[in-house]
Amino acid sequence: CADNCMRGVVLTAAEMNAADRFSFVIVKEENLLNGNLEDITIEGVTDVLNKLEEKPKAVLLFTVCLHHFLGCDLERVYQELEERFPKITFIRCYMDPIMQKHGPTPDQKLRKAIYEPLPKRKADEKAVSFLGSDFVLEKNADLKRIVRAHQGIFRELPGCKSWEDYLALSEGKLFISSYPPSKYGAEALSERLKRPYLYLPGSFDYEEITAQLENFCQTMGYGKLEETISVEEEKAHEVIGDTAVAIDYLYHPRPLGLAKLLLTHGFRVIRIYLDSISPEEKAEFEWLKEHAPDLQLIATIQVKMRVLPRTSDEKILAIGQKAAWFTGSPYFVNMVQGGGLYGFDGIRRTAELMAEAFTEEKDTEDLVVRKGWGCESCI
């Protein structure tokens, strides 16, 4: 893409310690005026690949806003590259954030593209493939524990160590996803490979979690869900007491559900930072309107958020990075997108993280500005 946009992407690659896996082709103004964007893309990628001593198994090629504005013939681009490098799988990725007024978002399209190279393979009756998450589920997550108890195989992309590990994802008897933006791609893969698929979104509602696990067990032929799983909200409340709690939507896709859970266990939740309300949380929204009318819902994309005070007269426990940033609190749970938590074990772990965050100060300004999970900040 153009060098003004590329600057940010290069910094992200460096911050994530992934610069050795990142290459780029700069598009200049004359490339647009001369109408040869296809040639620049093809020859640029070819030049990069020819310079690599060891060719990769796959290349994630990101086309950008300019390709779409100018009607670039992407079919020709990919066809030519696949003919030149028949041993490399080219994955069609999109970096077009300004093209999201309708249809799937860039995030949804990328999660779909990541699984498109998976081949058709015979299903392994003991295998489950968990799709679309950026993080490996924690080892004691409900789904993993159940599969382990039945001597099954649980596969997920963030846990793959090799190209063959990745290809083996297509051997799952059942495909599952839990992160909302992954649903679009997981459904497409399920339809292409003719495999059953379950959308089991992360939840903080006991009945919903139980229903999901029972559905999973029935689909896999495990029989009735037998185990009960303890949760630890009461222990966390003993530590945190009446301290104010703020939540944001980056911590988990269901911030309203988390607020409801905490409120019903005696926590004092004062605000939630979010920019929209998911249809999946309509019931929680109505419950909060009735039972917590003073709870503040604050949009993070409002321009005024840049200048509003980020201090408080009282100690605030923040759950999520945005909540920590906008409250200025050093006491926060540093996690995004659910961080591999799921089900009853996810609730238990959230309670543990809250208790830890309450007693341990963090450097909010240093941690929140980092773009990549577990990365080194270049700022």
C-alpha positions in Angstrom: 0.0 0.0 0.0 1.0 3.7 0.1 3.9 4.5 2.4 1.8 6.8 4.7 -0.3 3.8 5.6 2.5 1.3 5.5 4.4 3.2 8.3 1.8 2.0 10.9 1.9 -1.5 9.6 5.7 -1.7 9.8 5.6 -0.5 13.4 3.0 -3.1 14.3 5.2 -5.9 12.8 8.2 -4.6 14.7 6.2 -4.3 18.0 5.0 -7.9 17.6 8.6 -9.1 17.0 7.4 -10.4 13.6 9.4 -8.2 11.2 11.2 -11.3 9.9 7.8 -12.6 8.5 6.8 -9.2 7.1 7.5 -7.7 3.6 5.9 -4.9 1.8 5.4 -3.3 -1.7 5.0 0.5 -1.8 2.4 1.8 -4.2 3.3 5.3 -5.6 1.1 7.9 -7.3 2.5 7.2 -10.8 1.4 3.5 -10.4 -2.2 4.8 -10.1 -1.9 7.3 -13.0 -0.3 4.8 -15.3 -3.0 2.2 -14.6 -0.5 -0.6 -13.8 -1.5 -1.5 -10.3 -1.9 -5.1 -11.2 1.6 -5.3 -12.6 3.1 -3.5 -9.6 1.4 -5.9 -7.2 2.4 -9.0 -9.2 6.0 -7.9 -9.8 6.5 -6.5 -6.3 5.4 -9.8 -4.6 7.4 -11.8 -7.1 10.5 -9.7 -6.2 10.0 -10.2 -2.5 9.6 -14.0 -2.9 12.6 -14.4 -5.2 14.8 -12.7 -2.5 13.8 -15.3 0.1 16.2 -18.2 0.4 13.5 -20.4 1.9 10.1 -20.1 0.4 7.1 -20.0 2.8 4.3 -22.5 2.7 1.8 -19.7 2.5 1.7 -16.0 1.8 -1.0 -13.7 3.3 -1.3 -11.1 0.6 -3.1 -8.0 1.8 -4.7 -5.9 -1.0 -5.7 -2.4 0.2 -8.2 0.4 -0.4 -6.5 1.6 -3.6 -7.0 -1.8 -5.2 -10.7 -1.5 -4.7 -11.0 2.1 -5.6 -9.2 1.6 -8.9 -11.0 -1.7 -9.8 -7.8 -3.7 -9.7 -8.2 -7.1 -11.4 -7.4 -9.2 -8.3 -8.3 -12.5 -10.1 -5.5 -11.8 -12.5 -3.1 -10.9 -9.7 -3.7 -14.1 -7.8 -3.8 -16.3 -10.9 -0.4 -15.0 -12.1 1.2 -15.4 -8.7 -0.1 -18.9 -8.3 1.3 -19.9 -11.7 4.7 -18.4 -10.8 4.8 -20.0 -7.4 2.7 -23.2 -7.6 4.1 -24.6 -4.3 3.0 -21.5 -2.3 -0.6 -21.0 -1.0 -1.7 -17.4 -1.5 -4.3 -16.3 1.1 -6.6 -13.4 0.0 -6.5 -10.9 2.7 -7.9 -7.4 2.8 -6.7 -4.2 4.4 -9.7 -2.0 3.5 -11.1 -0.4 6.6 -12.8 2.5 4.7 -14.8 0.0 2.6 -17.0 -1.3 5.5 -20.2 0.5 5.0 -22.0 -2.7 3.9 -21.3 -6.4 3.9 -18.7 -8.2 6.0 -16.1 -6.2 7.8 -12.4 -6.5 7.1 -12.1 -8.4 10.3 -14.7 -10.9 9.3 -13.3 -11.3 5.8 -9.8 -11.9 7.1 -10.9 -14.6 9.6 -12.7 -16.3 6.7 -9.7 -16.1 4.4 -7.4 -17.6 6.9 -9.3 -20.9 6.7 -9.9 -21.0 2.9 -6.7 -23.1 2.1 -7.9 -25.9 4.3 -8.3 -29.0 2.1 -11.1 -31.6 2.2 -10.1 -34.4 4.4 -11.8 -37.3 6.1 -13.3 -36.4 9.4 -11.7 -37.8 12.5 -14.5 -38.9 14.9 -12.5 -37.8 17.9 -11.4 -34.4 16.6 -12.9 -31.0 17.3 -11.6 -27.8 15.5 -12.0 -24.5 17.2 -12.0 -21.6 14.7 -11.6 -17.9 14.5 -10.0 -17.0 17.8 -6.8 -15.0 18.2 -5.9 -16.8 21.4 -5.5 -20.4 22.4 -8.3 -21.4 24.8 -6.9 -21.9 28.4 -6.2 -25.6 29.1 -9.0 -25.9 31.6 -11.6 -24.2 29.4 -14.9 -26.1 29.6 -14.8 -27.3 26.0 -11.2 -28.5 26.2 -11.8 -30.3 29.5 -14.8 -32.2 28.2 -12.9 -33.3 25.0 -10.0 -34.4 27.1 -12.2 -36.4 29.4 -13.4 -38.4 26.3 -9.9 -38.9 24.9 -10.6 -36.6 22.0 -8.4 -34.2 20.0 -8.9 -30.4 20.3 -7.3 -28.3 17.6 -7.1 -24.5 17.2 -5.2 -22.3 14.8 -3.2 -20.3 17.4 -1.9 -23.6 18.8 -0.6 -24.9 15.4 3.2 -25.4 15.3 3.5 -26.4 11.7 1.8 -26.2 8.3 0.6 -29.8 8.7 -0.9 -28.9 12.1 -2.8 -26.2 10.3 -4.0 -28.5 7.5 -5.2 -31.0 10.1 -7.8 -28.5 11.3 -9.9 -29.7 8.4 -10.1 -33.2 10.0 -12.4 -32.0 12.8 -15.7 -34.0 13.1 -17.2 -30.7 14.4 -16.3 -27.1 13.8 -16.8 -24.6 16.7 -16.4 -20.8 17.0 -17.1 -18.5 19.9 -15.8 -15.1 18.9 -18.6 -13.1 17.1 -16.5 -11.9 14.1 -15.4 -15.5 13.4 -18.9 -16.7 12.8 -19.0 -15.6 9.1 -15.8 -17.5 8.2 -16.6 -20.6 10.3 -20.0 -21.0 8.6 -18.4 -20.7 5.2 -15.8 -23.3 6.0 -18.4 -25.7 7.5 -20.5 -25.4 4.3 -17.5 -25.9 2.0 -16.2 -29.0 3.8 -19.7 -30.3 4.7 -19.1 -30.5 8.4 -21.5 -29.7 11.3 -20.8 -26.4 13.0 -21.8 -24.9 16.3 -21.6 -21.2 17.3 -21.0 -21.2 21.0 -20.4 -17.6 22.0 -18.6 -16.7 25.2 -21.2 -16.0 27.9 -21.5 -15.0 31.5 -25.0 -16.5 31.9 -25.0 -19.9 33.7 -28.0 -21.2 31.9 -26.7 -20.3 28.4 -23.3 -21.8 29.2 -25.0 -25.1 30.4 -27.2 -25.2 27.3 -24.1 -24.7 25.0 -22.1 -27.5 26.7 -25.1 -29.8 26.6 -25.5 -29.1 22.9 -21.8 -29.7 22.3 -21.8 -33.0 24.2 -24.9 -34.2 22.3 -23.4 -33.3 18.9 -20.2 -35.1 19.7 -22.0 -38.1 21.0 -20.6 -37.7 24.5 -24.0 -38.2 26.1 -25.4 -36.1 28.9 -23.3 -33.3 30.4 -22.5 -34.7 33.9 -20.0 -32.4 35.5 -20.8 -29.2 37.4 -18.2 -26.4 37.5 -17.6 -24.2 40.5 -17.2 -20.4 40.1 -15.4 -18.0 42.3 -17.3 -14.6 42.2 -17.8 -14.7 46.0 -14.1 -15.0 46.7 -13.3 -12.1 44.4 -16.0 -10.0 46.1 -14.5 -10.6 49.5 -11.3 -9.0 48.1 -12.8 -6.2 46.0 -15.7 -5.3 48.3 -17.6 -2.1 47.3 -14.9 -0.7 45.0 -16.2 0.8 41.8 -15.8 -1.4 38.7 -15.6 -0.2 35.1 -15.8 -2.6 32.1 -15.0 -2.2 28.4 -16.0 -4.1 25.3 -12.5 -5.0 24.3 -12.1 -7.2 27.3 -14.9 -9.5 26.1 -17.6 -9.4 23.4 -20.3 -9.4 26.1 -19.6 -6.6 28.5 -23.2 -6.2 29.4 -23.4 -9.9 30.4 -20.3 -9.5 32.6 -21.9 -6.4 34.2 -25.1 -8.3 35.0 -23.1 -11.2 36.5 -21.1 -8.9 38.7 -24.1 -6.8 39.8 -26.0 -9.9 40.8 -23.1 -11.0 43.0 -22.8 -7.6 44.8 -20.1 -5.8 42.9 -20.6 -2.1 42.3 -20.3 -1.7 38.5 -20.5 2.0 37.7 -19.9 2.2 33.9 -19.3 0.3 30.7 -17.3 1.6 27.8 -18.7 0.4 24.5 -19.6 1.8 21.1 -22.6 -0.4 20.2 -24.8 -3.0 21.8 -24.7 -6.5 20.3 -28.0 -8.1 19.4 -26.7 -11.1 21.4 -27.0 -8.9 24.5 -30.5 -7.5 24.1 -31.8 -9.4 27.1 -28.9 -8.2 29.3 -29.5 -4.6 28.1 -33.1 -4.7 29.2 -32.2 -6.3 32.5 -29.7 -3.6 33.2 -32.2 -0.8 32.3 -34.5 -2.2 35.0 -32.1 -3.2 37.7 -29.2 -0.8 37.3 -30.7 2.5 35.9 -27.7 4.5 37.1 -25.1 2.4 35.2 -23.3 4.6 32.6 -22.8 3.4 29.0 -20.1 5.5 27.5 -19.1 5.5 23.8 -15.3 5.4 23.3 -15.4 6.9 19.7 -16.9 10.2 20.8 -14.4 13.0 20.1 -14.8 14.4 23.5 -13.2 11.3 25.0 -9.9 12.8 23.9 -10.2 15.7 26.4 -12.4 14.5 29.2 -10.6 14.1 32.6 -9.1 10.6 33.2 -9.0 10.8 36.9 -11.3 9.7 39.7 -11.7 10.6 43.4 -12.1 6.9 44.2 -10.3 3.7 43.4 -11.6 2.0 40.3 -11.0 -1.5 39.2 -11.0 -1.6 35.4 -11.7 -4.7 33.4 -10.1 -4.2 30.0 -7.6 -1.7 28.6 -10.0 1.0 27.4 -11.7 1.1 30.8 -8.2 1.5 32.4 -7.3 4.2 29.9 -10.4 6.3 30.2 -10.5 6.1 34.0 -6.8 6.5 34.5 -6.8 3.5 36.8 -3.6 1.5 37.4 -5.7 -1.4 38.8 -6.9 -3.2 35.7 -7.3 -6.6 34.1 -5.0 -6.5 31.0 -6.8 -8.7 28.5 -8.6 -8.3 25.1 -11.1 -10.4 23.1 -11.7 -12.8 26.1 -8.0 -13.9 26.0 -8.7 -17.6 25.7 -11.4 -17.7 28.5 -14.6 -19.7 27.9 -17.6 -20.9 29.9 -17.7 -21.5 33.6 -13.9 -21.7 33.8 -13.8 -18.4 32.0 -15.9 -16.9 34.8 -13.7 -18.4 37.4 -10.6 -17.1 35.8 -12.1 -13.6 35.3 -12.8 -13.5 39.1 -9.2 -14.5 39.8 -7.9 -11.8 37.4 -10.1 -9.2 39.1 -8.8 -10.1 42.5 -5.2 -9.9 41.2 -5.7 -6.6 39.5 -7.2 -5.1 42.6 -4.0 -5.5 44.6 -1.4 -5.1 41.8 -0.8 -1.7 40.2 0.1 -1.6 36.5 1.7 1.1 34.3 -1.4 1.9 32.3 0.2 4.4 29.9 3.0 1.9 29.0 0.8 -1.1 28.5 -2.2 0.3 26.7 -0.3 1.9 23.9 1.1 -1.4 22.7 -0.6 -2.8 19.7 0.4 -6.4 19.6 -0.4 -8.9 22.4 2.8 -9.8 24.3 4.9 -7.4 22.2 7.6 -4.9 22.7 6.6 -1.3 22.5 8.4 0.9 19.9 6.9 4.1 21.3 
